[in-house]
Amino acid sequence: MHKMLVVVDGLSAARTRDAVNRAIGLYQQEPAEVHLLSVQPRVSGDVAMFFGAHELHDLQHGAGMDDLAPARALLDLAGVPYQATVHVGRSAQTIARTARELHCDRIVMGQDGNDHGLARTLFGSVAAQVRQLLVGTGDYQVLGS
């Protein structure tokens, strides 16, 4: 059975919707174990010093769960079972690490067609970075841009 990692983008509802709709279509073609992932950025030391470790964890986990809510609603409506996870770290590295840890053979990321900013031009898309990190480490299919 395939294992699919569906990446939720807390900054773009359109990208999240695209990823989830793509995952639903894939699931309907061939059922798979579905894992939703929200990656929350690390908080800088200057900000983190105002919070206890437990409080900071709770804040980041809560923000991640908020980001996951629309994706969960779409999957629930489509009758697709899933597991949801929140991790903290750098996006591409965290996505690649999670895919390896969960043995996911598909990573589904969304696109909204409006992502042509300077950061993407300089560093490439997160999907391209994930592909680069996974080269030679297994059989992964990264869908999205």
Secondary structure by P-SEA (a helix, b strand, c coil): cbbbbbbbbcccaaaaaaaaaaaaaaaaacccbbbbbbbbccccccccccccaaaaaaaaaaaaaaaaaaaaaaaaaacccbbbbbbbccaaaaaaaaaaaacccbbbbbbccccccccccccccaaaaaaaaaccccccccccc
